[in-house]
Amino acid sequence: MASPSPLPRHDGSALVVGGPTTVLDLGGLRIVSDPTFDAPGPYGYLTKTQGPALTEDRLADVDLVLVSHDNHADNLDHRGRAFALAAPLLLTTTGGADRLGAPAKGLVAWDTHTLTRPDGGELTVTAVPAVHGPEDGERDADGEVNCQVVGFVLAGDGLPTVYLSGDNASIRTVTEIARRTGRIDATVLHAGAARVPGKFRQRPVSLDSIRTAAAAAILGAPVNIPAHYTGWAHFTEARDAIEHAFDDAGLTGVLRIADHGTWLPLKP
């Protein structure tokens, strides 16, 4: 049987595969965030309800994998882990890098890693803070809520600056990122109001729809792409709730949302 054809590159665009998993073609590099490619079914205390829009073998030309955290199956499942470990480079949390091993490199908030682009330019990846639950949630010895999580900001000369939130539920954290990074041209925001029984009185551990729109407003990005809102039973707010929240906020013009597997430009 012939191998599936590679997904054609669309430089300057992003494609949500399903769950949090997003492909970004930027500066000649192919980047995949939080890869999840397993079939629907139970994964510990989480249940996957929908498979990916495309399989990982179509993304074998990946240059960089970003993993906001490796602790939960809805951000890194079995096939996603194998995909990430086969990539040339994997950037994630420091704890995640210790657990995953090569080619993982761990970053804490505000650490950077620079890649050379095919055109000779550079792409700088900056790890940024994330809070995986309510601000007042119980914190561990390292000061983390739920677990260690990072987001990422991608930037380079001539490229749109892109913020990937990871599983962040904190608007205060978004405000800090906006203050420190300056202009953001596009976002990939983990929405869905994920709620887990027994945790934080079932308050969201990712952005709910209203906070997703608020994050877009704070960052001022002209392009905002939600991810992480379908495919798992603990995601409690779907596409219609996100669209409604952006409409209520007067921000429909900056929302970019489409069926999974659809390319969306990172510039207006």
C-alpha positions as CSV (number, residue, x, y, z in Angstrom):
1,M,0.0,0.0,0.0
2,A,1.4,3.4,-1.0
3,S,2.2,5.9,1.8
4,P,-0.3,8.8,2.1
5,S,0.8,11.9,0.3
6,P,2.4,14.6,2.5
7,L,0.1,17.5,3.5
8,P,1.0,20.3,1.0
9,R,2.6,23.3,2.7
10,H,0.8,26.5,3.1
11,D,3.3,29.0,4.3
12,G,1.9,31.7,6.6
13,S,-1.1,29.5,7.5
14,A,-2.4,27.3,10.3
15,L,-4.6,24.2,10.4
16,V,-6.4,22.7,13.4
17,V,-6.2,18.9,13.2
18,G,-8.4,18.3,16.2
19,G,-8.3,18.8,20.0
20,P,-5.4,21.1,20.6
21,T,-3.3,19.8,17.7
22,T,-2.4,22.5,15.2
23,V,-0.1,22.6,12.2
24,L,1.6,25.9,11.5
25,D,3.6,26.5,8.3
26,L,5.8,29.6,9.1
27,G,8.9,30.9,7.4
28,G,9.4,27.7,5.5
29,L,9.2,25.6,8.6
30,R,6.5,23.1,9.5
31,I,5.5,23.2,13.2
32,V,3.0,20.9,15.0
33,S,1.7,21.7,18.4
34,D,0.4,19.3,21.0
35,P,0.1,16.3,18.7
36,T,-2.8,13.9,19.4
37,F,-3.5,11.3,16.8
38,D,-5.1,8.4,18.7
39,A,-8.5,7.0,17.8
40,P,-11.6,7.8,20.0
41,G,-11.9,5.9,23.2
42,P,-11.1,6.1,27.0
43,Y,-7.6,7.3,28.0
44,G,-7.5,7.1,31.8
45,Y,-10.0,9.4,33.3
46,L,-10.4,11.3,29.9
47,T,-12.5,10.1,26.9
48,K,-11.7,11.0,23.3
49,T,-14.8,11.4,21.2
50,Q,-13.5,12.3,17.8
51,G,-10.4,11.3,15.8
52,P,-8.0,13.8,14.0
53,A,-8.8,15.4,10.7
54,L,-5.6,13.9,9.2
55,T,-3.1,11.3,10.3
56,E,0.4,11.9,11.5
57,D,2.0,10.2,8.5
58,R,0.9,13.1,6.4
59,L,3.0,15.4,8.6
60,A,6.3,13.4,8.6
61,D,8.1,16.5,7.2
62,V,7.7,18.3,10.5
63,D,10.6,20.5,11.5
64,L,9.5,21.3,15.1
65,V,7.0,19.9,17.6
66,L,5.7,22.1,20.5
67,V,4.2,20.4,23.5
68,S,2.6,22.6,26.1
69,H,2.7,19.7,28.6
70,D,3.0,15.9,28.4
71,N,0.9,15.2,31.5
72,H,-2.5,14.7,29.9
73,A,-3.6,12.5,27.0
74,D,-5.6,15.3,25.4
75,N,-2.4,17.2,24.8
76,L,0.0,14.3,24.0
77,D,-1.5,10.8,23.4
78,H,0.3,7.6,22.4
79,R,0.6,8.2,18.7
80,G,1.3,11.9,19.3
81,R,4.1,11.0,21.6
82,A,5.7,8.7,19.0
83,F,5.3,11.4,16.4
84,A,6.9,14.0,18.7
85,L,9.8,11.8,19.5
86,A,10.5,11.1,15.8
87,A,10.7,14.9,15.1
88,P,14.0,16.7,14.7
89,L,13.3,18.9,17.7
90,L,10.6,19.0,20.4
91,L,10.2,22.0,22.7
92,T,8.2,21.5,25.9
93,T,8.4,22.1,29.7
94,T,11.5,21.2,31.7
95,G,9.7,18.4,33.4
96,G,8.3,17.1,30.2
97,A,11.8,17.1,28.5
98,D,13.1,15.0,31.4
99,R,10.3,12.5,31.0
100,L,10.4,12.3,27.2
101,G,14.1,12.4,26.5
102,A,15.7,13.2,23.2
103,P,14.9,15.2,21.0
104,A,13.0,17.1,23.7
105,K,14.4,20.4,25.0
106,G,12.9,21.9,28.1
107,L,12.0,25.6,28.4
108,V,10.7,27.6,31.4
109,A,8.8,30.8,30.9
110,W,10.7,33.5,28.9
111,D,13.4,31.0,27.7
112,T,14.0,31.2,24.0
113,H,15.2,28.8,21.3
114,T,16.1,29.9,17.8
115,L,15.9,27.9,14.6
116,T,17.3,28.6,11.2
117,R,14.7,29.0,8.4
118,P,15.2,27.6,4.9
119,D,15.5,31.2,3.6
120,G,18.4,31.9,5.9
121,G,16.4,33.9,8.4
122,E,15.6,32.8,12.0
123,L,12.5,31.8,13.9
124,T,12.6,32.5,17.6
125,V,10.4,30.4,19.9
126,T,9.8,32.0,23.3
127,A,8.2,29.9,26.1
128,V,5.6,32.0,27.9
129,P,3.6,31.3,31.1
130,A,0.4,29.3,31.4
131,V,-1.8,28.5,34.3
132,H,-3.7,25.2,33.8
133,G,-6.6,26.0,36.1
134,P,-8.1,28.8,38.2
135,E,-5.8,31.5,39.5
136,D,-6.7,30.5,43.1
137,G,-6.2,26.7,42.5
138,E,-4.0,24.8,44.8
139,R,-0.4,25.0,43.7
140,D,2.3,22.4,44.0
141,A,5.8,22.9,45.5
142,D,6.9,24.5,42.2
143,G,4.0,27.0,42.2
144,E,2.1,25.2,39.4
145,V,-1.7,24.8,39.2
146,N,-2.5,21.2,38.0
147,C,0.9,20.7,36.3
148,Q,3.7,22.6,34.6
149,V,2.5,24.1,31.3
150,V,4.0,26.6,28.9
151,G,2.7,28.5,25.9
152,F,4.8,29.7,23.0
153,V,5.4,32.8,21.0
154,L,6.8,32.4,17.5
155,A,8.5,35.4,15.8
156,G,11.0,36.2,13.1
157,D,11.8,39.0,10.6
158,G,9.1,39.2,8.0
159,L,6.9,36.7,9.8
160,P,3.6,37.2,11.7
161,T,4.2,36.9,15.5
162,V,2.1,34.0,16.7
163,Y,1.0,33.2,20.3
164,L,0.0,29.6,21.1
165,S,-1.6,29.6,24.5
166,G,-1.2,26.0,25.6
167,D,-3.7,24.9,28.3
168,N,-3.9,28.3,30.0
169,A,-7.0,29.4,31.8
170,S,-5.6,32.7,33.2
171,I,-6.5,36.1,31.8
172,R,-4.0,37.6,34.2
173,T,-1.3,35.5,32.4
174,V,-2.5,36.7,29.0
175,T,-2.2,40.3,30.1
176,E,1.4,39.7,31.3
177,I,2.2,38.1,27.9
178,A,0.7,41.0,26.0
179,R,2.8,43.5,28.2
180,R,6.1,41.7,27.7
181,T,5.9,40.6,24.1
182,G,4.3,43.6,22.4
183,R,2.5,43.1,19.1
184,I,0.9,39.7,18.5
185,D,-0.4,39.2,14.9
186,A,-2.1,35.8,15.4
187,T,-3.1,33.5,18.2
188,V,-4.0,29.8,18.6
189,L,-6.1,29.8,21.8
190,H,-6.9,26.6,23.7
191,A,-10.6,27.1,24.4
192,G,-13.4,24.6,25.2
193,A,-13.7,25.3,28.9
194,A,-12.2,21.9,29.8
195,R,-13.7,20.7,33.1
196,V,-12.6,17.6,35.0
197,P,-14.7,16.1,37.8
198,G,-13.1,16.4,41.2
199,K,-10.7,19.2,40.1
200,F,-11.1,22.9,41.1
201,R,-14.9,22.5,41.7
202,Q,-15.1,21.7,38.0
203,R,-14.1,25.2,37.1
204,P,-12.4,25.4,33.7
205,V,-8.7,24.4,33.3
206,S,-8.6,26.0,29.8
207,L,-10.1,29.2,28.5
208,D,-13.9,29.3,28.4
209,S,-15.5,31.1,25.4
210,I,-15.8,34.4,27.1
211,R,-12.2,34.4,28.2
212,T,-11.1,33.3,24.8
213,A,-12.7,36.4,23.4
214,A,-11.2,38.5,26.2
215,A,-7.7,37.1,25.5
216,A,-8.1,38.1,21.8
217,A,-9.1,41.6,22.9
218,I,-6.2,41.9,25.3
219,L,-3.6,40.7,22.8
220,G,-5.1,42.8,20.0
221,A,-4.3,40.2,17.4
222,P,-6.2,40.6,14.1
223,V,-6.3,36.8,13.6
224,N,-7.5,34.4,16.4
225,I,-7.8,30.7,15.8
226,P,-9.4,28.6,18.6
227,A,-8.4,25.0,19.1
228,H,-9.0,22.5,21.9
229,Y,-12.8,22.7,21.8
230,T,-13.9,19.4,20.2
231,G,-12.8,15.8,20.4
232,W,-12.8,15.2,24.1
233,A,-15.7,14.7,26.5
234,H,-14.3,17.1,29.1
235,F,-14.4,20.0,26.6
236,T,-17.7,21.7,27.6
237,E,-18.0,24.6,25.2
238,A,-17.9,24.0,21.4
239,R,-17.7,26.1,18.3
240,D,-21.1,27.8,18.6
241,A,-20.2,29.1,22.1
242,I,-17.0,30.6,20.9
243,E,-18.7,32.3,17.9
244,H,-21.3,33.6,20.2
245,A,-18.8,35.0,22.7
246,F,-16.8,36.8,20.0
247,D,-20.0,38.2,18.6
248,D,-21.1,39.5,22.0
249,A,-17.7,41.1,22.4
250,G,-17.9,42.8,19.0
251,L,-14.9,40.7,17.8
252,T,-16.3,38.5,15.1
253,G,-14.1,40.3,12.6
254,V,-10.9,38.8,14.2
255,L,-12.2,35.3,14.8
256,R,-10.9,32.6,12.4
257,I,-12.7,29.3,12.9
258,A,-13.5,26.6,10.4
259,D,-14.0,22.8,10.2
260,H,-10.9,21.0,11.3
261,G,-8.5,20.3,8.5
262,T,-9.0,23.7,6.9
263,W,-6.0,26.1,6.4
264,L,-6.5,29.5,7.9
265,P,-4.1,32.4,7.0
266,L,-2.1,33.9,9.9
267,K,-2.4,37.4,8.5
268,P,-5.7,39.2,7.8
